[in-house]
């Protein structure tokens, strides 16, 4: 079972999400992002619902229409947790009646926390509070929220995998990191994130202007250059 945090940065326009769970490879199953929206499907997850949401968002640019389409497409909606966080406006979420408690969703000014099979009712509010208090890149704020949720009760089973994704300007994923199998996935993910962030601008430049971009060896091994 799972807890996740979708967030946006109104100043930069960045939008993304982080997620952790007690099974392997959560990054392959929970959450998707495109320009202007994050969609989440968890609990008894159906990743196909992400594609439904992104397709309808592209056609409508409406969080309400996107959310309704995901609900309509879901089989056994009572087992699903769904969420939509648009770049502007209110987040929407659903927790089915069969999802294991503690479960539910909490919204903040620029974030949505979802969770099920949680160790405490305090997990989701702690995630929002920590996200709103954190500084730095959106990915760091998302990880701060996730780590606060873990400290507040986490999931009832030991965590095994985690992921964080942030879409920046020009529809480029500035962060797309996964820990697929670990005894401490959020801590491992945070270490990976801190190693990645200094390199991210150079890889962004390689996408936008490859003639001006540094060699990958220079990015990865600056001490040898």
C-alpha positions in Angstrom: 0.0 0.0 0.0 1.1 3.5 -0.7 1.4 7.2 0.2 2.1 9.9 -2.3 2.5 13.7 -2.6 1.8 15.7 -5.7 3.1 19.3 -5.7 3.5 22.4 -7.8 5.7 25.5 -7.6 3.8 28.6 -8.8 6.9 30.6 -9.1 8.8 28.3 -11.5 5.8 26.4 -13.0 7.4 23.1 -12.0 4.9 20.3 -11.2 5.5 16.7 -10.0 5.0 14.0 -7.4 6.7 11.6 -5.1 5.5 8.2 -3.9 6.6 5.3 -1.6 5.2 1.9 -0.9 5.9 -1.5 0.7 6.2 -3.4 -2.6 8.8 -3.2 -5.3 9.0 -0.7 -8.3 6.3 1.8 -7.2 7.7 4.2 -9.8 6.5 1.9 -12.6 2.9 1.9 -11.3 1.9 5.1 -9.5 1.6 8.5 -10.9 2.2 10.4 -14.2 2.8 14.0 -15.1 2.5 16.2 -18.2 2.5 19.9 -18.8 0.0 21.3 -16.3 -1.1 18.3 -14.4 -0.2 15.3 -12.1 -2.5 12.3 -12.1 -2.3 9.6 -9.5 -3.8 6.1 -9.3 -2.9 3.9 -6.3 -4.2 1.4 -3.7 -5.1 -1.4 -6.0 -3.4 0.4 -8.8 -4.4 0.5 -12.5 -1.6 2.4 -14.3 -3.9 2.6 -17.4 -5.9 5.3 -15.6 -2.9 7.6 -15.8 -3.0 7.5 -19.6 -6.8 8.2 -19.5 -6.2 11.2 -17.3 -3.3 12.6 -19.4 -5.3 12.2 -22.6 -8.4 13.9 -21.3 -6.3 16.7 -19.7 -4.6 17.3 -23.1 -8.1 17.6 -24.7 -9.8 19.6 -22.0 -7.2 21.3 -19.7 -9.9 20.7 -17.0 -9.1 19.0 -13.7 -12.7 18.2 -13.2 -13.1 16.6 -16.6 -9.9 14.7 -16.1 -10.9 13.4 -12.7 -14.3 12.4 -13.9 -12.8 10.5 -16.9 -10.5 8.6 -14.6 -13.3 7.6 -12.3 -15.5 6.5 -15.2 -12.7 4.4 -16.7 -11.9 2.7 -13.4 -13.1 -0.9 -12.7 -14.0 -1.6 -9.1 -13.6 2.1 -8.2 -14.1 1.1 -4.5 -10.5 -0.3 -4.5 -8.9 2.8 -6.1 -7.4 6.0 -4.9 -7.3 8.7 -7.6 -5.9 12.2 -7.6 -5.5 15.1 -9.9 -3.4 18.2 -9.2 -3.5 20.8 -11.9 -0.9 23.6 -12.3 -3.5 26.1 -11.1 -6.7 25.5 -9.2 -8.0 23.0 -6.7 -6.7 19.4 -6.4 -9.3 16.6 -6.6 -9.1 13.1 -5.0 -11.1 9.9 -4.4 -10.6 7.1 -1.9 -12.7 4.0 -2.5 -14.6 2.5 0.4 -12.5 -0.8 0.2 -9.1 1.0 0.6 -7.4 0.0 3.8 -7.2 2.5 6.6 -5.9 4.8 7.7 -6.5 6.2 4.2 -7.7 9.3 2.5 -6.5 12.5 1.0 -5.4 16.0 2.2 -4.9 19.1 0.1 -2.7 22.1 0.7 -2.3 25.4 -1.2 -0.1 23.7 -3.8 -0.1 20.0 -2.9 -2.1 16.9 -2.6 -1.3 14.0 -0.3 -2.9 10.6 -0.8 -2.4 7.4 1.3 -3.8 4.1 2.3 -2.8 1.4 4.9 -1.1 4.2 6.8 0.3 3.8 10.3 -1.4 6.9 11.6 -4.0 9.5 10.6 -1.1 12.1 11.1 0.8 11.0 8.0 -1.0 13.0 5.3 -1.3 16.3 7.3 2.4 16.0 8.2 3.3 15.6 4.5 1.4 18.8 3.6 2.9 20.8 6.5 6.5 19.7 5.7 6.0 20.4 2.0 4.8 23.9 2.6 7.6 24.6 5.1 10.4 23.3 2.9 12.6 25.3 0.5 14.7 24.4 -2.5 13.8 22.7 -5.7 10.3 21.2 -6.0 11.8 17.7 -5.8 13.5 18.5 -2.5 10.2 19.9 -1.1 8.4 16.7 -2.2 11.0 14.5 -0.5 10.7 16.6 2.6 7.0 15.9 2.7 7.5 12.2 2.1 10.1 11.9 4.8 7.8 13.7 7.2 5.0 11.3 6.4 7.3 8.4 7.0 8.3 9.9 10.4 4.6 10.5 11.3 3.6 6.8 10.8 4.5 5.8 7.3 2.8 2.7 6.0 1.9 -0.2 8.2 4.3 -2.5 6.3 8.0 -1.7 5.8 8.6 0.6 2.8 10.4 -1.1 -0.2 10.4 1.4 -3.1 10.0 5.1 -3.8 10.1 7.5 -6.7 10.1 11.3 -7.5 9.3 13.0 -10.8 9.3 16.7 -11.6 8.4 18.3 -14.9 10.1 21.6 -15.5 10.0 24.2 -18.3 9.9 23.1 -22.0 8.2 19.8 -21.0 11.5 18.4 -19.7 11.6 16.1 -16.7 14.3 17.7 -14.6 13.9 14.9 -12.1 12.9 11.3 -12.7 14.4 9.0 -10.1 13.4 5.6 -8.7 14.5 3.3 -5.9 12.9 0.0 -6.9 14.0 -2.3 -4.0 15.5 -1.1 -0.7 15.2 -1.4 3.0 15.2 2.4 3.3 13.9 3.7 0.0 13.1 7.3 0.9 16.5 7.9 2.4 18.2 6.2 -0.6 16.0 8.3 -2.9 17.0 11.5 -1.1 20.7 10.7 -1.5 20.2 10.0 -5.2 18.3 13.2 -5.6 21.1 15.2 -4.0 23.6 13.6 -6.3 21.4 14.3 -9.3 20.4 17.9 -8.8 23.8 19.5 -9.5 23.9 17.6 -12.8 20.4 18.4 -13.9 21.1 21.8 -15.5 23.8 20.3 -17.7 21.5 17.5 -18.9 18.8 20.1 -19.6 21.2 22.0 -21.7 22.1 18.9 -23.7 18.4 18.6 -24.5 17.9 22.2 -25.5 21.2 23.2 -27.1 23.5 20.2 -27.6 26.1 22.3 -29.4 26.7 24.3 -26.2 26.4 21.4 -23.7 29.3 19.8 -21.9 30.6 16.3 -22.4 28.9 13.7 -20.3 32.2 12.8 -18.8 32.6 16.4 -17.7 29.2 16.3 -16.1 29.7 13.0 -14.3 33.4 13.4 -13.4 34.2 17.1 -13.0 37.2 16.3 -10.8 38.9 14.6 -13.8 38.3 17.4 -16.3 
